[in-house]
Amino acid sequence: MVFRDRREAGELLARALIERYDGKLVNPVVVAIPRGGVVVAEPIAKALSAPLTLTFPRKIGAPFNEEFAIGAVTETGHVLLNPSITDDVAARLGITREYIEKKALEKIREIEERKRKFGISDIDLYDRDVILVDDGIATGLTVKAAISEIRRERPLRIILAVPVMPEDKLEEFSSLADDLVVLYAPAFFNAVGQFYQRFPQVEDEEVIEIIRELRER
């Protein structure tokens, strides 16, 4: 299964959510992980007539290799470490507690800047159905961090909705979220982008425009 683009994936997810819950969602709110997740979340928020807000988990990269995620941090400072980083791996890569703390603080400052730039105001998630959306899951570290962050606000349910994720992660994420809606879970998985015909980088301006449009509806 290959999606045309993120918007089509969001439309298909919206249809799947409507079919599964049949109007029984409780005061739903859509929470997207920027930037790609925001494009997927837009048609979902419209279809459910639900507000859209963002959560900002940020990947912490390894020294000298930012693309290799050794953990993720949330806006409140909760750090989730990659379980594959054993003591031996950490020593080999030069990962220390001080390095993680330093990078986490840097990422938290980035999150604060993004929230201001996107004009995000907090939405009360207590006792509501939260639909958490991203454009796909690969390692899943940032999604796990987002789930942990949202749990602190005591929602009624966290429904994780993603277009694609590896088959071998279905059980793990089914246990982390209260429900999982995924359109395609292939056994062979290299990267999220391989399941989209068009997978361009989403710019800040597109995120800002989506938020503005939904706020004015």
Backbone as a ProteinNet text record, in pm:
[ID]
protein_1_A
[PRIMARY]
MVFRDRREAGELLARALIERYDGKLVNPVVVAIPRGGVVVAEPIAKALSAPLTLTFPRKIGAPFNEEFAIGAVTETGHVLLNPSITDDVAARLGITREYIEKKALEKIREIEERKRKFGISDIDLYDRDVILVDDGIATGLTVKAAISEIRRERPLRIILAVPVMPEDKLEEFSSLADDLVVLYAPAFFNAVGQFYQRFPQVEDEEVIEIIRELRER
[TERTIARY]
85.2	0	88.4	63.9	138.1	37.3	55.8	-33.3	14.7	-78.5	-40.6	41.3	-9	60.2	2.9	50.8	6	-142.2	-189.6	-330.6	-422.2	-388.9	-470.5	-467.5	-350.4	-339.9	-430.5	-434.7	-520.8	-668.5	-706.7	-845.9	-886.7	-797	-825.5	-831.8	-744.8	-749.3	-878.4	-920.4	-1045.5	-1162.4	-1164.9	-1271.6	-1267.6	-1147.5	-1134.2	-1179.3	-1146.6	-1187.4	-1338.8	-1399.5	-1544.9	-1614.3	-1564.4	-1623.4	-1608.5	-1491.8	-1468.7	-1550.6	-1558.3	-1619.7	-1764.7	-1808.8	-1950.3	-2016	-1948.7	-2006.6	-1993.9	-1917.8	-1908.8	-1781.9	-1706.7	-1591.9	-1640.4	-1569.8	-1610.2	-1529	-1595.4	-1531.9	-1391.7	-1378.6	-1245.3	-1160.5	-1031	-933.1	-821.9	-778.5	-671.7	-539	-441.2	-308.1	-208.4	-141.2	-49.5	95.3	183	327.1	381.5	434.9	485.5	617.8	648.6	558.3	465	516.5	438	304.9	301.1	176.7	65.8	102.2	0.4	-78.4	-9.4	-77.5	-172.9	-130.7	-216.9	-336.2	-312.3	-416.2	-523.9	-490.2	-587	-719.8	-723	-852.3	-922.2	-846.2	-907.6	-981.9	-915.9	-980.3	-1106.2	-1098.8	-1215.9	-1329.2	-1297.5	-1400.3	-1469.1	-1393.6	-1448.3	-1501.1	-1485.3	-1521.1	-1454.4	-1328	-1252.4	-1142.1	-1105.2	-991.5	-861.5	-765.2	-632.4	-530	-446.4	-333.1	-210.6	-95.4	29.1	99	174.9	267.5	405.3	509	640.3	751.8	737.1	853	966.5	1088.1	1202.9	1307.2	1359.1	1461	1593.2	1661.6	1797.5	1891.6	1979.1	2070.3	2199.9	2268.5	2397	2505.3	2609.9	2723.1	2779.2	2798.9	2856	2763.7	2640.3	2543.9	2402.4	2354.4	2223.9	2109	2129.5	2021.7	1996.3	2093.6	2076.7	2015.7	1889.8	1817	1858.4	1910	1941.9	1832.2	1738.3	1629.3	1538.4	1440.3	1348	1310.1	1278.1	1241.4	1112.8	1030.4	904.9	921.6	817.9	827.6	835.6	791	801.5	931.7	1018.9	1149.5	1158	1051.5	1057.2	1144.5	1245.9	1338.5	1311.8	1292.1	1274.6	1397.3	1470.6	1593.6	1566.8	1644.4	1636.3	1685.3	1599.9	1640.9	1758	1788.9	1901.9	2036.4	2032.6	2157.6	2200.5	2278	2332.1	2451.8	2502.4	2619	2737.2	2755.1	2866.5	2850.7	2728.5	2702.7	2723.2	2674.2	2689	2836.6	2915.7	3059.3	3126	3087.5	3149.3	3113.2	2990.6	2945.6	2974.1	3023.8	3052.7	2928	2829.1	2703.4	2714.2	2705.4	2710.8	2583	2561.4	2445.2	2447.5	2568.4	2582.2	2544.1	2583.5	2548.4	2396.9	2331.9	2185.9	2115.6	2158.7	2096.5	2115.1	2234.7	2263.2	2175.6	2168.5	2088.5	1940.2	1895.4	1754.3	1716	1801.7	1774.4	1769.7	1860.2	1858.8	1726.8	1681.4	1557.8	1436.1	1436.2	1324.6	1315.1	1430	1428.3	1373.9	1411.5	1358.3	1206.3	1157.1	1012.7	941.7	995.8	934	928.7	1036.2	1039.2	934.6	920.5	822.8	680.1	653.5	518.4	481.8	578.5	552.7	533	616.1	607.8	476.3	432.4	309.2	184.1	202.1	86.5	-1.1	62.4	-12	-55.5	-185.1	-237	-278	-257	-284.7	-434.5	-469	-606.5	-614.9	-716.4	-734.9	-771.4	-691.3	-714.8	-783.2	-808.2	-864.3	-999.6	-1011.2	-1137	-1191.3	-1100.4	-1140.1	-1073	-1134.1	-1068.6	-966.3	-840.7	-730.4	-689.8	-694.8	-645.8	-507	-404.4	-265.4	-224.1	-173.8	-150.7	-6.5	53.6	180.2	170.7	269.6	261.5	314.8	362.1	408.3	499.4	525	613	725.5	848.4	964.5	1019.5	1106.9	1153.3	1046.4	971.7	860.8	898.3	1024.5	1065.6	986.5	971	900.4	752.4	694	553	537.3	629.3	624.7	634.7	724.3	738.6	610.8	547.2	421.8	312	302.3	200.9	223.4	349.2	382.1	343	370	336.3	185.4	111.3	-34.9	-97.7	-44.2	-97.1	-101.7	-5.9	1.7	-120.7	-188.7	-305.9	-436.3	-427	-539.3	-655.3	-626.2	-735.1	-819.6	-937.3	-1021.4	-955	-914.8	-844.1	-742.5	-634.4	-541	-556.9	-600.3	-616.9	-504.4	-412.5	-299.9	-343	-335.3	-378.4	-262.7	-214.2	-102.8	-130.4	-84.1	-104.9	-26.2	97.9	184.3	282	311.6	409.9	453.4	568.9	614.1	523.4	504.9	420.3	469.7	603	656.2	641.8	586.5	563.1	415.3	329.6	185.6	152.3	204.9	172.7	220.7	342.4	399	312.4	275.1	200.3	53	1.6	-134.1	-142.4	-33.2	-31.2	-3	67.2	99.7	-20.3	-94.5	-213.9	-337.1	-449.4	-573.4	-635.9	-606.1	-649.1	-551.3	-541.1	-448.6	-523.9	-517.1	-575.6	-460.9	-429.4	-320.3	-371.3	-339.1	-391.2	-307.5	-178.5	-90.1	27.1	50.8	161	239.9	331.8	407.4	512.7	544.8	649.8	787.7	803.2	932.3	921.6	1003.4	988.9	1126.9	1155	1282.1	1264.5	1169.3	1147	1003.5	951	812.9	792.3	887.6	872.7	853.9	895	881.6	735.8	646.7	504.8	422.2	489.9	424.8	482	392.7	440.2	507.7	447.7	503.9	524.4	649	680.7	777.6	736.8	826.6	838.9	943.4	956.7	846.4	781.5	676	740.3	710.9	769.9	684.3	747.2	676.1	554.9	569.3	460.6	335.2	351.9	235.6	166.8	244.3	187.6	108.9	167.6	101.8	-29.2	-30.2	-150.8	-261	-225	-323.4	-385	-301.1	-350.7	-443.5	-404.3	-486	-620.9	-619.6	-744.3	-841.2	-789.3	-876.7	-929.3	-848.1	-891.7	-1006.6	-1008.7	-1109.9	-1238.9	-1239.5	-1359.4	-1474.1
-119.6	0	124	212.9	338.3	453.2	552.1	668.2	772.5	844.7	950.6	1057.9	1101.6	1202.8	1199.5	1286.5	1287.2	1320.9	1408.9	1448.2	1330.6	1254.2	1136.2	1038.8	1019.3	930.2	978	1110.3	1165.4	1143.6	1157.5	1135.4	989.7	896.8	755.5	722.2	783.9	763.4	819.1	935.5	994.7	900	842	748.2	626.2	575.4	459.1	490.5	609.3	649.8	663.3	723	740.3	604.4	512.8	379.4	303.3	316.5	240.2	293.7	425.4	482.2	525.7	541.6	561.6	666.6	782.3	892.4	877.6	780.3	753.7	811	891.6	958.9	1063	1074.8	1165.6	1293.8	1402.6	1534.7	1526.4	1475.8	1443.8	1566.5	1547.9	1648.6	1576.2	1635.2	1576.2	1640.6	1557.4	1604.8	1552.6	1642.9	1604.6	1626.7	1542.4	1558	1628.6	1749.9	1823.2	1764.2	1789	1868.8	1781.8	1665.4	1583.1	1538.7	1513	1468.8	1571.4	1698	1804	1795.4	1765.9	1754.4	1635.2	1525	1407.6	1437.4	1514	1541.3	1637.2	1723.8	1825.2	1764.8	1670.3	1615.1	1536.7	1483.3	1412.5	1511.3	1622.8	1724.8	1779.6	1800	1850.2	1748.3	1622.7	1518.9	1497.3	1511.6	1488.9	1616.8	1731.2	1862.7	1880.2	1842.3	1845	1949.5	2008.2	2101.1	2027	2101.2	2045.2	2119.8	2044.2	2103.3	2017.3	2060.8	1991.1	1947.2	1839.3	1798.7	1794	1820.7	1849	1759.3	1629.2	1546.4	1568.1	1575.1	1600.2	1491	1446.5	1342.5	1397.7	1318	1348.7	1258.8	1320.3	1244.3	1210.9	1112.6	1071	1174.6	1179.5	1267.2	1234.3	1337.9	1325.7	1254.2	1222.3	1160.6	1191.5	1310.5	1356.6	1270.1	1198.2	1116.8	990.1	947.3	826.7	865.3	828.3	870.7	787.2	855.2	785.8	809.1	897.6	925.2	1032.1	1069.3	1177.8	1250.9	1379.2	1460.9	1535.9	1555.4	1629.6	1771.1	1852.2	1992.9	2010.6	1911.6	1921.4	1862.2	1815.8	1767.3	1618.4	1544.8	1398.9	1340.2	1264	1203.8	1054.1	1007.8	865.3	817.8	721.3	674.2	555	546.1	432.9	307.7	204.7	86.2	10.7	39.5	-29.4	30.1	142.7	206	142.6	35.7	-28.9	52.1	13.2	82.6	74.1	-41.3	-58.3	33.6	40.5	127.2	273	311.5	449.8	487.2	397.1	424.6	437.8	353.1	356.1	484.2	533.9	653.4	783.6	771.8	891.5	955.8	873.9	924.8	923	1039.3	1051.7	1115.4	1105.7	1170	1321.2	1378	1522.6	1557.7	1472.6	1497.7	1494.8	1395.3	1383.4	1503.3	1544.4	1659.7	1787.1	1805.3	1924.2	1926.3	1813.6	1806.9	1821.1	1765.2	1777	1922.9	1997.6	2140.1	2217	2182.7	2247.7	2220.5	2096.2	2058.4	2124.4	2138	2203.9	2350.2	2415.4	2554.1	2560.1	2462	2455.8	2438.5	2354.4	2331.8	2461.9	2535	2661.2	2760.5	2765.2	2854.6	2813.5	2683.9	2635.2	2664.6	2643.9	2671.7	2817.9	2906.3	3048.5	3076.4	3017.7	3042.1	2992	2874.1	2816.7	2875	2950.5	3010.6	2908.7	2812.2	2704.3	2746.3	2734	2753.9	2618	2596.7	2466.9	2437.8	2311.6	2264	2160.3	2171.7	2077.5	1940.4	1839.8	1704.3	1614.5	1664.2	1582.6	1522.9	1391.7	1319.8	1331.8	1349	1357.2	1245.1	1209.4	1117.9	1195.7	1154.5	1218.6	1129.5	1185.9	1114.3	1167.2	1085.6	1125.1	1082.4	1177.5	1154.1	1186.3	1095.6	1124.3	1067.7	1098.2	1050.1	908.4	849.2	711.8	687.4	561.3	522.7	437.1	473.6	391.9	333.4	406.7	360.5	382.9	493.1	519.2	590.5	634.4	698.4	826.3	912	1037.7	1013	911.7	880.2	828.1	745	696.4	812.4	905.9	1022.1	1104.6	1118.8	1194.3	1127	995.2	922.5	944.7	934.9	955.9	1096.1	1194.8	1333.5	1352.1	1296.9	1313.1	1241.6	1125.9	1051.5	1137.5	1227	1311.6	1402.1	1426.3	1514.5	1438.4	1308.8	1221.9	1229.6	1199.5	1191.4	1067.2	1063.8	945	827.6	851.4	751.3	820.7	749.9	792.3	694.8	746.5	667.2	707.1	617.7	644.8	613.8	713.1	697	731.6	632.7	653.3	577.1	629.6	559.7	429	429.1	313.5	294.9	170	135.8	-8.7	-48.8	-186.6	-286.6	-400.4	-505.1	-546.3	-550.7	-600.2	-501.2	-382.9	-285.8	-274.2	-349.1	-339.6	-373.3	-482.5	-525.6	-423.9	-373	-275.6	-150.7	-95.2	29.8	8.8	-110	-141.4	-138.9	-177.9	-177.4	-38.5	44.5	179.5	274.3	263.7	346.5	267	337.3	268.3	203.9	257.6	197.3	240	157.7	183.8	170.9	276.5	273.1	292.5	188.1	193.2	134.1	198.5	156.7	46.7	45.7	-50.5	-80.6	-209.7	-250.8	-360.7	-323.1	-421.8	-492.8	-614.8	-690.6	-634.5	-585.4	-529.7	-377.7	-312.7	-168.7	-106.3	-10.1	61.9	203.1	277.6	416.5	454.4	550.3	594	643.9	718.9	781.9	684.2	558.6	462.9	427.5	463.6	429.6	549.1	651.2	768.8	796.2	829	872.6	1008.2	1096.4	1229.3	1245	1271.8	1283.6	1399.5	1520.5	1634.9	1678.7	1750.8	1809.6	1912.2	1909.1	2004.7	2127.3	2243.4	2367	2425.1	2507.5	2571.2	2649.7	2714.8	2798.8	2716.8	2593.4	2508.8	2470.3	2441.2	2408.8	2528.4	2646.4	2768.1	2792.2	2770.2	2791.2	2691.5	2566.9	2466	2502.5	2540.7	2578.8	2699.2	2799.1	2920.1	2886.5	2804.8	2770.3	2696.5	2600.3	2523.1	2609.2	2703	2790.8	2881.3	2914.8	3007.6	2938.4	2805.4	2732.6	2750.2
0	0	0	-93	-100.5	-106.7	-20.8	-17.5	-118.1	-173.9	-268.2	-196.2	-81.8	-1.6	139.2	225.7	364.6	375.8	289.9	298.5	267.4	164.8	135.2	253	312.7	428.1	541.3	563.2	667.1	637.8	512.3	473.7	496.6	464.2	485.7	635.3	713.3	858.1	917.1	868.3	917	891.6	773.3	738.4	831.2	858.3	945.6	1088.5	1136.6	1271.6	1281.3	1180.6	1180.3	1177.3	1096.4	1087.7	1219.3	1284	1406.4	1523.6	1535	1655.2	1635.5	1511.9	1481.3	1571.7	1583.6	1661.2	1811.7	1858.7	2003.5	2067.3	1995.8	2056	2155.9	2266.8	2374.4	2367.4	2327.5	2324.8	2264.1	2141.7	2087.3	2059.4	2072.5	2033.5	1957.5	1848.5	1766.8	1806.6	1838.5	1877.1	1774.2	1705.7	1598.4	1640	1584.6	1602.9	1478.8	1495.2	1377.5	1328.3	1195.1	1113.5	1030.7	982.6	892.3	948.2	1077.9	1140.6	1134.3	1121.6	1116.7	986.2	876.8	746.9	747.5	808.3	819.8	910.8	1017	1116.4	1067.3	971.3	926.7	881.4	787	746.4	856.9	951.6	1064.9	1153.8	1186.9	1269.9	1202.2	1072	998.6	999.1	973.6	966.2	1100.8	1209.8	1343.6	1407.6	1336.1	1393.2	1529.8	1535.3	1660.4	1652.6	1766.3	1766.3	1741.3	1689.3	1664.3	1748.9	1817.8	1886.6	1857.5	1902.6	1871.7	1999.2	1987.4	2092.1	2030.2	2108.7	2050.9	2103.4	2099.8	2137.5	2038	2088.8	2001.7	2020.3	1908.8	1909.7	1963.1	2043.7	2087.5	2007.9	1929.3	1844.9	1915.5	1863.3	1919.7	1888.4	1969.6	1937.2	1797.9	1719.3	1583.8	1484.3	1527.3	1435.7	1485	1450.5	1498.5	1447.6	1338.5	1282.6	1362.6	1440.3	1521.1	1654.9	1674.8	1794.9	1915.3	2015.9	2140.3	2244.8	2212.3	2304.1	2248.5	2328	2292.4	2419.5	2404.3	2519.6	2488.5	2591.4	2575.7	2627.4	2606.1	2646.5	2797.7	2875.2	3020.7	3073.7	2981.7	3023	3047.3	3017.5	3032.5	2922	2959.8	2863.8	2854.7	2732.5	2706.2	2629.2	2684.4	2621.9	2531.4	2425.2	2334.1	2407.7	2419	2495.7	2433.6	2308.3	2244.8	2286	2357.6	2401.6	2533.5	2524.1	2643.7	2694.6	2810	2865.3	2769.4	2707.2	2613.7	2492.6	2439.1	2323.3	2362	2479	2524.9	2536.7	2593.1	2608.7	2472.3	2377.8	2245	2169.9	2190	2118.5	2194.2	2314.6	2392.4	2451.4	2483.4	2540	2691.4	2751.6	2897.5	2948.2	3079.7	3141.4	3114.1	3122.3	3098.7	2955	2859.9	2719.5	2701	2757.9	2743.7	2805.8	2925	2991.4	2909.6	2854.6	2773.4	2648.3	2577.1	2454.6	2485.4	2597.7	2634.9	2657.7	2725.5	2748.7	2617.5	2525.1	2393.6	2321.7	2326.9	2258.7	2322.1	2453.8	2522.1	2479	2463.6	2414.8	2272.1	2189	2052.4	2054.5	2144.9	2156	2192.3	2288	2329.7	2213.5	2134.7	2018.4	1914.8	1891.1	1793.9	1839.4	1967.9	2017.9	1995.5	2019.8	1997.4	1848.7	1765.1	1621.2	1563.1	1608.5	1555.9	1621	1728.7	1794.7	1864.8	1930.4	1994.7	2134.4	2160.6	2295.8	2350.5	2479	2539.5	2539.7	2514.4	2520.3	2631.7	2716.1	2825.4	2769.1	2797.8	2747.4	2849.5	2968.3	3075.7	3036.8	3053.2	3033.8	2890.8	2795.1	2654.1	2576	2463.6	2370.6	2288.8	2300.3	2228.6	2111.6	1990.9	1873.1	1842.2	1869.3	1848	1707.2	1628.8	1486	1447.4	1369.9	1302.6	1161.9	1076.2	938	923	1031.6	1030.9	1149.5	1176.5	1286.6	1231.3	1265.3	1230	1360.7	1429.2	1560.4	1667.2	1653	1744.8	1872.5	1887.4	2012.2	2040.6	1938.2	1962.6	1991.5	1927.1	1954.3	2097.6	2142.6	2280.2	2379.6	2349.9	2437.3	2438.8	2322.1	2313.2	2394.6	2385.6	2463.5	2612.7	2655.4	2796.6	2841.6	2757.6	2790.8	2802.7	2707.2	2707.5	2827.1	2865.2	2980.4	3106.2	3119.6	3238.8	3251.8	3139.6	3142.1	3162.6	3185.6	3221.5	3120.8	2995.3	2897.7	2924	2864.1	2875	2803	2677.8	2598.5	2509.4	2479.6	2375.3	2259.5	2146.7	2026.1	1931.1	1908.6	1819.5	1676.6	1588.8	1449.8	1357.1	1285.2	1191.7	1062.2	950	823.7	814	863.3	841.2	956.8	987.1	1089.3	1066.8	1119.2	1099.5	1170.6	1108.3	1166.3	1304.6	1321.8	1448.9	1564.1	1537.4	1644.1	1682.2	1615.2	1642.4	1787.8	1836.3	1972.3	2075	2055.8	2150.1	2158.5	2043.3	2045.6	2079.7	2056.1	2100.1	2252.3	2318.6	2465.5	2521.8	2446.3	2494.8	2484.3	2375.1	2355.1	2398.1	2415.1	2448.4	2326	2210.6	2085.2	1977.3	1874.3	1764.4	1633	1551.9	1418.4	1320	1246.3	1148.8	1018.7	907.5	778.7	714.2	743.2	677.3	769.4	793.1	879.9	809.7	720.8	643.8	727.8	687	755.3	722.2	599.2	556.7	553.2	635.3	657.5	668.4	579.9	588	642.6	584.1	624.7	592.4	668.2	647.5	504.8	452.7	322.2	207.2	222.6	113.1	84.3	177	160.4	112.1	62.7	5.7	-133.1	-227.2	-358.7	-347.4	-269.1	-245.2	-94.9	-54.7	87.3	108.9	68.4	82.2	228	256.5	389.3	409.4	522.6	554.8	619	563.5	614.7	727.9	811.7	922	872.9	759.3	707.6	679.2	632	605.4	736.3	838.5	969.2	1023	1014.9	1064.7	991.4	859.8	780.2	818.8	841.6	882.2	1016.5	1110.3	1243.6	1233.3	1154.5	1139.2	1077.6	971.7	903.3	996.4	1071.5	1160.1	1273.9	1321.3	1429.6	1384.7	1256.7	1205.8	1162.4	1163.7	1122.2	1221.4
[MASK]
+++++++++++++++++++++++++++++++++++++++++++++++++++++++++++++++++++++++++++++++++++++++++++++++++++++++++++++++++++++++++++++++++++++++++++++++++++++++++++++++++++++++++++++++++++++++++++++++++++++++++++++++++++++++++

